[in-house]
Amino acid sequence: MEEPQTTDGAVKIKIRAFGLNKMESYKRKGIMGPVTAPTVLGIEAAGEVVEDKSGRFKIGQKVVTMMGGLGMTRQGSYAEYVVSPADNVLAINSNISYEELAAIPESFGTAAVVLDKVLKVVTGETLLVKGGTSAAGAAAILYAKLKGVKVIATTRNANKSFRLKELGADYIIIDNGNVSQEVRKIIPEGVHYALDIVGGEGILDTVAAVRAFGEVTVIGLLSGAPVISNLNLMTQLGQSVKLSFSLSGLLGSKVYPLTETPLNFIADQIVSGKMPSLRTATFTFDQIAEAHKLMDSNKTNGKIVVTA
């Protein structure tokens, strides 16, 4: 494939590494609709600027890019070069390695959208993370603990409990469909907030784990689309619990510029050893098929990174 051309207001990046995301697997399988033309997948990457028609960055500057149509309406990051709108590029000041950096953008960006902008959690509050061993769930646990939040995390596989301990979860629940009951054994009044990465109809069980005037945000589809049949607002949201779906597509938009995200701070925390790495597997570009097989197996317990 030819090297992409840099358009006005855009930045060309030499890709050094990129993270894998479930969205790319869904796209590959046709779950997001039929693929009718050659498509380059990938919604995030870490690399260095080689051309900038926005005037915002220096040549050779370390950056990350995410969203902005990557892998959807424009060539994605499974490539040697990528062109991104300047709003979807962020300069990184840390000396973090590219393979570690590539594990940060989408997962921690999504966590920041939810915890900072939607739920607005603060020190001392309680958060349920349903699906804690997914990349998004792991990032949410790490970021919540950094903010001084007490975290209850779930996994559907008891063998993955060790990973939740590594991430710093205060309490661990094996999800057998009765998470709300287990949460209320720990906190009888329920948690302040919940982040649901599992989706499916089980989100009503998530809602039941939240105290009056609390809030649930859904960001994942691990058990399918969060479609609720026969929803009864009065009985199932009767404690005035708010329920929303949060889109990572807001990253780099006018309502949430990348310069407002904590990604540089997160990079520094990882370099200093104050935060565990989200990266749990690394592949080279010629191993991309193996990387996708691992992602589809749901055995990663974190983020898969591919080095260019």
Beta strands, then each sheet from edge to edge (+ up, - down):
strand 1: 10-19
strand 2: 44-52
strand 3: 62-66
strand 4: 81-85
strand 5: 89-91
strand 6: 126-130
strand 7: 150-155
strand 8: 171-174
strand 9: 191-196
strand 10: 210-218
strand 11: 242-245
strand 12: 279-284
strand 13: 303-307
sheet 1: 4+ 1- 2+ 3- 5+
sheet 2: 4+ 1- 13+ 12+
sheet 3: 8+ 7+ 6+ 9+ 10+ 11+
end
